Amino acid sequence: SFGSLFLDEIETSPQCEGRGFAKQTIEKLKAVASAHSVSILLKPKAFNVDKGENRMNSEELRSFYRRQGFADAYGWGMEWKP
């Protein structure tokens, strides 16, 4: 890996949740990162407190990213490596 891409936020509107849009976005980002030999870093943090109680909490979000191939990294975040 020659570098990394840091994701700050991926957000879908409540009416789009559960339709696979975030997963599709992550797949596209992973394809670009893989083509350029860079890892993807992120710090999963849920916005359910600010943006509605039916949103994922932080542990659900972390679990979602694990299913997308991310692993816990650096004691604070998660990383996907090509």
Beta strands, then each sheet from edge to edge (+ up, - down):
strand 1: 3-7
strand 2: 38-42
strand 3: 71-73
strand 4: 77-80
sheet 1: 1+ 2+ 4- 3+
end
